[in-house]
């Protein structure tokens, strides 16, 4: 039986993001992500690779940025590449987190253990 997915409105997402501005909201999440970081890194790497972000186009961008003869232009090209990679990594990471939340929601009602 497939898990039905809830569709969120833009307003619901905006309100949820606004609630996330409270830094106390992240204490438990930080513990869980720290625990799961190695596995999540593998999932993120795979998602980026499957999306073509580590292919020949990526290598060409690296070579072009690092091979720029003018120092100022090289720095600008590297900054642009880092900015793009950061944005893509963040967006893919959010997608992975969204899917992880769905997987965890599917286990609701299952016995859980609490750390002491």
Secondary structure, DSSP 8 states (H G I E B T S, - for coil): ---------HHHHHHHHHHTTSGGGGHHHHHHHHHHHHHHHHHHHHHHHHTTTTSHHHHHHHHHHHT-SSHHHHHHHHHHHHHHHHHHHHHHHHHHHHHHHHHHHHTTTS------
